[in-house]
Amino acid sequence: EGQNLATDNVTVIEGESATISCRVKNNDDSVIQLLNPNRQTIYFRDLRPLKDSRFQLVNFSENELRVSLSNVSLSDEGRYVCQLYSDPPQEAYAEITVLVPPGSPIIESRDDMVNEGNETELTCTAIGSKPAASIRWMKGEEELTGEATVEETYDRMFTVTSRVRFSVTKDDDGVPVDCIIDHPAAKDLLAQRHLEVLYKPEVKIVVTYPEGLTREGDNLDLSCIAEGKPHPHQINWLRVDEDVPPHAVVTGSDLYIENLNKSYNGTYRCVASNSVGEAYDDYVLYVYASAAISHPGTTRLPSDVSTAASEVLAHIPGRAKEAPQKIDHAVIGGVVAVVMFAILCALIVLGRYFARHKGTYFTHEAKGADDAADADTAIINAEGGHNNTDEKKEYYI
């Protein structure tokens, strides 16, 4: 079985070390040597004729010649030759490929700040790499598609430029945009830029007072919260289609109205503006009459009944010194029920009394008819009584 010479291609990053191995199978003591791309002898057996100390012998035996090259540069790239002085002579070729990583990427934005809804453009450049780098874009967790151009420079080096365009919203403010470089000689190489998005204000009206319904006589306190970029420089209050009440007080972003009445009903609007635009929020005011609002399950009482109930409550022990400002509807209802029940009972008693003492009505004219034996006699006796008109009297028994 004949001799067989073999070697391998080598890929190395610039500045690192490369190892070339010339291997012989079934060597019959033939001489092995290594030549550079210019066919200069680097090693002859275990001797180094070339005066380049970066080449060092790693291993020499009858079956292998292994040499290392440190601090590899782009000029070391090329085809190296393993020679075996056999009959006939043999050669094997090891291709050294040198990778050059790009420099730090440079990211630039067309606009330092951009208004919401507008389009922005970012550019990322990877300079001086071999081979050409590829560029990816990420906006937060979203991948963007860019347009790349590749330019070959000196000595097989490349510069890659990628551009990406997209529209922005207010939610993009502060979001990072990453330019990520993919290259076999580099890892985790990226550049980052945060978006600066300007947007019009967001407005919200908050009712500070009262907490529940607005009634006549109450005070109203509204606060206008406005956030935008840049911060709103102007906040105005107005009443839609009508004038704001003359005694309303506006302090900064707050609107204060005291002693409400129904004439103040309407829509109140807070308008905030900045350099991007303006926005507003509305509050619809409805003033309820304080005496017209009743609790569920209660009845509005007449004024005289309420007054009577107040007098009754004023004489309850322990409350004589109090000046009640507010009458409990449940107490008033109870008092009225007791009064109505007492009146009903009195009517029932009087009715039964008159029913038991009902009398008979007699006149002196009919007195003679009481003892008559028959009707004719009674009529005669009764008629006879008409002669004594001066003595006629009436009796109630």
Salt bridges, closest charged atoms under 4 A:
ASP8 OD2 - ARG23 NH1 3.11
ASP52 OD2 - ARG54 NH2 3.27
GLU64 OE1 - ARG66 NH2 3.08
ASP76 OD2 - ARG54 NH1 2.71
GLU77 OE2 - LYS130 NZ 2.74
GLU77 OE1 - ARG156 NH1 2.63
GLU91 OE2 - ARG39 NH2 2.83
ASP111 OD2 - ARG110 NE 3.42
ASP112 OD1 - ARG193 NH2 3.54
GLU121 OE1 - ARG165 NE 2.65
GLU142 OE1 - LYS139 NZ 3.67
GLU147 OE1 - ARG165 NH1 3.82
ASP155 OD1 - ARG156 NH2 3.95
ASP171 OD1 - LYS170 NZ 3.36
ASP172 OD1 - LYS139 NZ 3.42
ASP173 OD1 - LYS229 NZ 2.84
ASP182 OD2 - ARG136 NE 2.75
GLU196 OE1 - LYS229 NZ 2.64
GLU202 OE2 - LYS170 NZ 2.95
GLU242 OE1 - ARG239 NH2 3.56
ASP282 OD1 - ARG269 NE 2.64
GLU322 OE1 - ARG319 NE 3.75
GLU365 OE2 - LYS392 NZ 3.45
